[in-house]
Amino acid sequence: MLVCVFLSFCASTAPTAPFSHELWDQVLAQHVSEDGLVDYAGIREDERFAAYLEALKTADPDKLSDDAHRLAFWINAYNALTIRGVLAHLPEDPKEWPRFKATDVQVDGKTLWQGMSFDVAGRQLTLDQIQHDIIRATPGLRDPRIHLALTCAARGGPPLMNEAFTADRLNKQLYARMRRQVNDSNRSRFDPASRTVRLCRVFDWYKDDFSNPEFSPHARSVPDFISRYADDEGIARSLRSETWTVEYEDFDWRLNLRPKR
């Protein structure tokens, strides 16, 4: 009897096998450019994308083996579902797509992020619920670098990565996202003379996450945080030791649409 009870307990508490993001990885590799622009028409017709969305519906991230697997799951799910949401609301005429903005979408009087629900992990969840109620609210998942990993389907946002996030490479991938953002002169502009830096607006929207001790990693301020990723060592030292003024770029909400080849 004891053996049966023990085996039953183990079966109910043991982690599930890692959730595979291979289909999503293949979709991204084929339909997302190096600079993060998306072939929405190609993804819409790709059977692998539909299969990945189906797999998300029955996944159980709570039973994955560790926080790295869970965070990779939710980042990938968020990005895939964002694209699913955009596809559901794109104009019928592709010629109108370059003017499309996700912020124009209204679902029952709410934004795309708040009003559209998706079937994921056995629940109906909005994008805001995934980002704020799961990732940003769960100890072990609170990593401020997710703000450079979650797509907002806009040219002004951090580029969508053309590979899936995976647990074994998650820290390196998030590090690379930050480093690319900070060292791209089109996205982060440093003026050492005036000690002023202009950054993507997401650093303003979530600035408290970058200095919140409940998040890991974190720093004293946004300039201190980004100093860890600056290639220019002189700028990095100054960001850490001196007071910098942070300004934010106007956000370009136009669709991150990949031009036809």
Secondary structure, 3 states (H helix, E strand, C coil): CHHHHHHHHHHHHCCCCCCCCHHHHHHHHHHECCCCCECHHHHHHCHHHHHHHHHHHHCCHHHCCCHHHHHHHHHHHHHHHHHHHHHHHCCCCHHHHHHCEHHHCCECCECHHHHCEEEECCEEEEHHHHHHHHHCCCCCCCCHHHHHCCCCCECCCCCCCCCCCCHHHHHHHHHHHHHHHHHCCCCCEEECCCCEEEECCHHHHCHHHHHCCCCCCCCCCHHHHHHCCCCCHHHHHHHHHCCCEEEECCCCCEECECCCC
